[in-house]
């Protein structure tokens, strides 16, 4: 029994360390960070919205099934380099599948996912952007976990004003 528990813990250790790769950016001076947890989503899902608004109902259905959203953005070259290294390591360790790559106007955006219960859902959507905002270099890491309905996701990323949200919207229209 003890061997089984130890084996399971060792097998799960990479999953715990992967998520912690990015949490370290929360407290860094030159990083804009936003982390929303499932408690926040559950609270938002209880907001009383008009029963007559199907778009609002779909939106609430999406967010109540989310576990976590993490967004980290920096223009500091040292942190950007560190982000690139951490993203590369995360992608090598995990079982994320590449969805698409976009190189547009000096922005290099990559989307990855972890398959969900069917083709319309993913358990994780991961985006990494390297580029610039105006004349400032910029890197952005976005990780969304939960039971994610891809048809509703572009609305959420647009509302959060996540860089790369437009590319995600275009990808959803193609699929």
N, C-alpha and C positions, 0 to 999 in steps of 0.2 A: 504494500500500500504506500509506504514512504517513497519507494523508488518511483512509483507512478506519479505521485505528487511532484517530486523533484523533476522528473522528466517533463511533466506538463509545464512547470514553471520555467524551466530552461527553454522549452519550445516557444513559450509566450514572451520571453524576455525581449526579443527583437521588436515585438509589437509595441511594448511599453517604451523602449528606448527610442523608437522611431518618432512617436508623437512628441517626446521630450526634445528632440532635435530642434524644433521650432519654438517651443515655449520659452526658450532662453532669450529670444528676441524681445519678449514683452517688456523687460526692464532695461533694455538698452536705450541710451540717450538719443541716438540718431535714428530710431525706428518708430514709425507710426504703427501701433498695434491695436487690433480689435479682436476680442475673443468673446463669443456668445456661446452659452451652454444650453443644455436641454431644459434646464429650469426656466431660462428666459423664454424659450420657445413655447413651453407649456403655458407660461403666464400669458404670452401674446395670443396663444390659441384660445384663451378664455375671454378675450375681448369680444364684447357683444357687437357684432356687425349686422348690417341689414341682411335679413334672410333672402331678400330679393336680388342680391348681388352675387351672381354665380362666380365671378372672378375673385371676389373676396373670399368666398367659401373655399375655392380651389387653393388660394394662397394660404389660408389657415390650415388646410389639410397638408400642404407641403411643409410648413414650418413646424407643425406639431410632431412630425416624424423625423426631425433633424436632431442630432446629438450635439454637434459642435460646429461652429464656424470660426476659423482662425485666419486672420489677414495680417500680414507683416509687410511693411513697405519701408524702403530706405534709399537714400541717395548718397550715403557715405560709402566710398569705394572699398574700404576695408570690410565693412559689414556686407556689402554686395558680394564681395569675393567669398566671404564666409557662408553666405546664403547659397551661393552656387555650389560650394563644396557639400553643404548639408543636403541640398536637394539631390545632387548626384548620388550621395550615399543612401538617402532615403529611397530613391528609385531603384537602386541596385539591390537593396535588402527586401523590398516589398514585392507584392504581386500585382502592382498596378499595370494596366494596359494603356498604351498610348492611344489617345483618341484622335488628336490632330495637332499640327504645328502651323503657326501663322507667322510670317515675317512681313510686317507691314509698317511702312513709315519709320523704320529704325527700331521697331519693337518686335522682339522675338518672343512669341507666346507659345507655350506648350501645355496641352491638356491631357490628363491621365485619369483613369477611373478604375475602381474595383467593382466587378460585376455585382448586381443585386439579385432580387428574386426573379426578375425577368428582364427582357431587353429594354424595357422602358424605365428601369430603375437601376441605380448604382448605390453601393454602400459608401463609397468615397469618391468625391470629385476633387482632383488636385490640379492646380494651375500654377505655373511658374512663368513670370514675365521678366525679361531683361530688355531694357531700352532706355527711353528718355521721356521726360515730361517737360516740354518746352526745350530749354537748353541744359537741363539738369539730368544726369544719368539716374536711372531708377531700377530697382528690383522689387518685385512683389511676389509673395508666396500666399496662395489661397488654398485652404483645405476645408472641405465641407464633408462631414460624416453624418450618417444616419440612413434612413430609407428614403433616397432622393428620387423624386419624380423628375426626370429630365425635361419633360414638356413644360414644367413650371419653373425650372431652375433659372433660366435666363432672366425672368422677371425679378427674382430675388437678387441676383447679382447686379442687375441694373439699378434696383432700388438702393442697394448698398454702395453704389457708385464705385464698383470694383473695376480697376483697369483690366481690359480684356473682356469685359461683359458683352460688348458688341460682337466680338468674334464668336463667343459662345452662343449668342442669339442666332447668328448666321448659320452656325453648325447645326443647331436644332431645327432650323427651317429646311436644311438639306436632308435630314434624316426622317 
